[in-house]
């Protein structure tokens, strides 16, 4: 990564209204704190909630922890994203498989040489939640939304350590 070209990360869940918007804002916070040249965005594998603001429960829990999700709007993951983003972070294993399936379409539509993205789990380097899914809070209670923030903080800090090292040796 040159010092001028931002590294681009896309956080992906199913609906893009609970987990991935939270991950987007939390990861951005930790990247900014370390002054990393990283752009963070989010998307959903489904198109269940196009252009919707994050779930009000996600917003309520996040703002209490200092994270403002209010300006975000949901969108579906698209094949062009594989040309644009360096790293695509899946919130759970099903998201991971769905992203891989769309990657196959992107390779057909474009060509393998144009694909920029590496796909990984949000929890890939997280010692506290190693390779664990970020549980979907949508049909659950308040504790599920708090857990999403806990895991996003822990996994984001782990990713920031990895990215810092990656940028140092480039
Ligand atoms: P998310 O949660 O994937 O974390 O945004 C969900 C949001 C909506 C639905 C499922 C999960 N839904 O079925 O509408």
Boltz pocket constraint, residues with backbone or C-beta under 6 A from the ligand:
constraints:
  - pocket:
      binder: B
      contacts: [[A, 13], [A, 14], [A, 15], [A, 16], [A, 17], [A, 18], [A, 19], [A, 20], [A, 48], [A, 136], [A, 137], [A, 138]]
      max_distance: 6.0
